[in-house]
Amino acid sequence: MKKQLIATLIVVITLTIPFLNFKYKEAEESLLTVKQQFHEGLATFEQSITHFNEIAQSFDASETSTQKLQTAHLNNRIAFKQIELFLEYYERFAVVKNLNGAPLPKTEPAVAEVLIVEPTGLQELDELIFSDDPIAEKKEIINHANKL
């Protein structure tokens, strides 16, 4: 009876250990893949912002310039959307306040006095860049672009 129990225990352990090891390796590989995707997305977003800032600085009244600015901004949005999930998970308030908040003034939370925070970020740039006359908003566009 004792020998049969020991044999059964050895068989169960022998079959269980490789399965547990496989799951651990799979989870570790998945974590590394996600981490790599996040860092690549962050680098892409940073490059996109840099390119956008360059275009915003040279923005003029021509239609081609307006289209370049709008395209660069849409590329910013696409790059942001690739990493938004991670940023929102770890720094929700910072993302809403600085990157993707609604283009409406809001108050600063957890402050004794009422402090109005002016809108900034990608949604505010949407309003400026896709307005009827974006060249009139050039100074504001550059100002918001530099805050990204």
Secondary structure, 3 states (H helix, E strand, C coil): CHHHHHHHHHHHHHHHHHHHHHHHHHHHHHHHHHHHHHHHHHHHHHHHHHHHHHHHHCCCCCHHHHHHHHHHHHHHHHHHHHHHHHHHHHHHHHHHHHHECCCCCEECCCCCCCCEECCCEHHHHHHHHCCCCHHHHHHHHHHHHHHC
